[in-house]
Amino acid sequence: MAAQANAAYEQRKDRSDTSAGRTFELVARAWLEGRVLKFKYHSLTKESLVELVIYFIELNPQNRQAYAIGVNRRKGGDRPFVFRLARMREATLLDEAALIPEQFHPMEYLAGAWGIMTGDPVRVELFFSPAVRDRVREVPLGPKADCQTLASGHTRVCLTVGGWKELVPWILGWGGEVLGPPELRAHIASAHGKGRALYD
C-alpha cells in the first residue's frame, strides 16, 4: 500500500520539488519498513520535534496533499494524529521498530473527517441559497448526511464531522449560512467581517 501511495504521489507532485519528494520517500519507507520517522514539524504557530510511528498515509483528493497518520511517541499516549508532509523538515529514519496496532483501521479513523482532519464528532447544520443548490448536491457529504431541498428552493444540510475547520472554505465558497454549532457560526461571521473590512 505504501508503494502505491508513493507512486501516486510521484505522478502528482511538482518534479522540481526535490525536498518534498525526499520527504515522501522517507515517510513511505518508514511506513513500509515499520520504522520510526523523526522530523521537525512546522504548524501555523510553532515548530515541534516529532518521532512518528506511522499508521497510514493518506492522499487527499481535494487539495492533493499527502498526510501521515500516526502517534508521536514524544507526546505519549496512543491517540493518532494527522501530519501534513509539506510541513515536515529535516526528516530522518530511525532504526527503532514501529508497530501498527491491529485494532487500527484507517477507513474507520477517517470516517468522520470532512477532508483529512479528525476529532470529536460535531453536528453541523447549514443553509444554502437556491442559486447553489445543484453545486451543494454535487459534493459527497457522506452516508450519514441529511441534504434536503426545501419548498423555498433553499438547501438544508445536516452532517456530523470530526471537527469543522476543514468545512470553512467550502462554506465560504458557496455562501452557506451556519445554523450550528455556535462556534462555527461565529467563525464564519468573523471571516465575512474581515472580508468586508478589507474591501471597504
C-alpha positions as CSV (number, residue, x, y, z in Angstrom):
1,M,0.0,0.0,0.0
2,A,2.9,2.4,0.8
3,A,4.4,1.7,-2.6
4,Q,1.1,2.5,-4.3
5,A,0.8,5.8,-2.4
6,N,4.4,6.7,-3.3
7,A,3.7,6.1,-7.0
8,A,0.5,8.1,-6.9
9,Y,2.3,11.0,-5.2
10,E,5.2,10.9,-7.7
11,Q,2.6,11.4,-10.5
12,R,1.0,14.4,-8.8
13,K,3.9,16.3,-7.3
14,D,6.0,19.1,-8.9
15,R,9.1,17.4,-10.3
16,S,11.2,20.3,-9.3
17,D,10.4,20.0,-5.6
18,T,13.1,17.5,-4.6
19,S,12.7,18.3,-0.9
20,A,9.0,17.2,-1.0
21,G,9.9,14.1,-2.9
22,R,12.6,13.2,-0.4
23,T,10.2,13.7,2.5
24,F,7.6,11.5,0.9
25,E,10.2,8.8,0.2
26,L,11.2,8.7,3.8
27,V,7.6,8.7,5.1
28,A,6.8,5.8,2.7
29,R,9.9,3.9,3.8
30,A,9.1,4.4,7.5
31,W,5.6,3.0,6.9
32,L,6.7,0.2,4.7
33,E,9.7,-0.9,6.8
34,G,8.0,-0.4,10.1
35,R,10.4,2.3,11.4
36,V,10.1,5.5,13.4
37,L,10.4,8.8,11.5
38,K,11.9,11.8,13.2
39,F,11.4,15.3,11.9
40,K,10.7,18.9,12.8
41,Y,7.1,19.8,12.2
42,H,6.1,23.4,11.3
43,S,2.5,24.1,12.3
44,L,1.0,27.6,11.8
45,T,2.1,28.7,15.2
46,K,5.2,26.7,16.3
47,E,7.9,24.2,15.4
48,S,8.0,20.9,17.3
49,L,10.1,17.7,17.2
50,V,8.2,14.6,16.3
51,E,9.1,10.9,16.4
52,L,6.3,9.4,14.5
53,V,5.0,5.8,14.3
54,I,3.2,5.9,11.0
55,Y,-0.1,4.0,10.8
56,F,-1.3,5.2,7.4
57,I,-0.6,7.6,4.5
58,E,-3.5,9.5,3.0
59,L,-3.6,11.4,-0.2
60,N,-6.3,13.9,0.0
61,P,-8.1,14.3,-3.4
62,Q,-9.5,17.7,-2.5
63,N,-6.1,19.5,-2.1
64,R,-3.7,16.9,-3.5
65,Q,-1.7,17.0,-0.3
66,A,-0.1,13.9,1.4
67,Y,-0.6,13.2,5.1
68,A,0.8,10.8,7.6
69,I,-1.4,9.4,10.3
70,G,0.2,8.1,13.4
71,V,1.4,8.5,17.0
72,N,4.1,11.0,18.1
73,R,5.8,8.9,20.7
74,R,7.4,12.0,22.2
75,K,4.0,13.1,23.4
76,G,3.0,9.8,24.9
77,G,-0.5,8.3,24.6
78,D,-1.9,6.2,21.8
79,R,-4.2,8.6,20.0
80,P,-3.1,9.0,16.4
81,F,-2.9,12.5,14.8
82,V,-2.6,13.8,11.3
83,F,0.7,15.4,10.0
84,R,0.9,17.2,6.6
85,L,4.1,16.1,4.8
86,A,4.6,19.6,3.4
87,R,5.2,20.8,7.0
88,M,7.9,18.3,7.8
89,R,11.5,19.4,7.9
90,E,14.8,17.5,8.3
91,A,13.2,14.1,8.3
92,T,15.4,11.1,9.2
93,L,14.6,7.4,9.6
94,L,15.4,5.9,13.0
95,D,16.4,2.2,13.4
96,E,13.8,1.6,16.0
97,A,10.8,-0.5,15.1
98,A,7.3,1.0,14.8
99,L,4.4,-1.3,15.2
100,I,0.9,-0.5,13.9
101,P,-1.8,-1.7,16.3
102,E,-4.0,-4.4,14.9
103,Q,-7.2,-2.6,16.0
104,F,-6.3,0.5,13.9
105,H,-8.4,0.7,10.8
106,P,-7.7,3.8,8.7
107,M,-11.1,4.0,7.0
108,E,-12.8,3.9,10.4
109,Y,-10.4,6.6,11.7
110,L,-11.2,8.8,8.7
111,A,-14.9,8.1,8.5
112,G,-16.0,11.3,10.3
113,A,-13.4,13.5,8.6
114,W,-14.6,16.1,6.1
115,G,-11.1,16.1,4.5
116,I,-8.3,14.6,6.5
117,M,-8.6,16.2,10.0
118,T,-10.4,14.2,12.6
119,G,-11.5,14.9,16.1
120,D,-14.6,14.7,18.4
121,P,-17.8,14.4,16.4
122,V,-19.6,17.7,15.8
123,R,-23.1,18.1,14.4
124,V,-23.2,20.9,11.7
125,E,-26.3,22.4,10.2
126,L,-26.0,24.6,7.1
127,F,-28.4,26.6,4.9
128,F,-27.7,27.4,1.2
129,S,-29.4,29.6,-1.3
130,P,-31.3,28.2,-4.3
131,A,-28.6,29.6,-6.6
132,V,-26.1,27.0,-5.4
133,R,-28.5,24.1,-4.9
134,D,-27.0,21.9,-7.6
135,R,-23.4,22.6,-6.6
136,V,-24.1,21.7,-3.0
137,R,-25.7,18.3,-4.1
138,E,-22.6,17.5,-6.2
139,V,-20.4,17.3,-3.0
140,P,-20.1,13.9,-1.4
141,L,-21.4,14.6,2.1
142,G,-21.1,11.1,3.4
143,P,-23.7,8.3,4.1
144,K,-25.0,9.9,7.3
145,A,-25.6,13.4,6.0
146,D,-29.1,14.7,5.5
147,C,-29.4,17.0,2.5
148,Q,-32.9,18.4,1.8
149,T,-34.2,20.8,-0.8
150,L,-36.9,22.9,0.9
151,A,-40.1,24.3,-0.7
152,S,-38.4,27.7,-0.9
153,G,-35.6,26.2,-3.1
154,H,-33.0,26.6,-0.3
155,T,-30.9,23.5,0.7
156,R,-30.6,22.4,4.3
157,V,-27.6,20.2,5.1
158,C,-27.0,18.4,8.4
159,L,-23.9,16.3,8.9
160,T,-21.6,15.1,11.6
161,V,-17.9,15.6,11.1
162,G,-14.7,15.1,13.1
163,G,-14.1,18.8,13.6
164,W,-15.4,21.7,11.5
165,K,-12.3,23.6,10.5
166,E,-11.9,21.9,7.1
167,L,-15.5,22.8,6.3
168,V,-14.8,26.6,6.4
169,P,-13.5,27.1,2.8
170,W,-16.4,25.2,1.4
171,I,-19.0,27.1,3.4
172,L,-17.4,30.5,2.5
173,G,-17.0,29.4,-1.1
174,W,-20.8,28.8,-1.6
175,G,-22.1,31.4,0.8
176,G,-23.6,29.0,3.2
177,E,-25.3,30.1,6.4
178,V,-24.3,28.2,9.6
179,L,-27.2,27.4,11.9
180,G,-25.0,25.4,14.2
181,P,-22.7,24.9,16.1
182,P,-22.4,28.4,17.5
183,E,-18.6,28.5,17.3
184,L,-18.6,27.7,13.6
185,R,-21.3,30.3,13.0
186,A,-19.1,32.9,14.9
187,H,-16.0,31.9,12.8
188,I,-17.8,32.3,9.5
189,A,-19.3,35.6,10.6
190,S,-15.8,36.8,11.6
191,A,-14.4,35.7,8.2
192,H,-17.1,37.7,6.4
193,G,-16.4,40.7,8.6
194,K,-12.7,40.6,7.8
195,G,-13.6,40.4,4.1
196,R,-15.9,43.4,4.3
197,A,-13.2,45.4,6.1
198,L,-10.6,44.5,3.5
199,Y,-12.7,45.7,0.6
200,D,-14.2,48.7,2.4
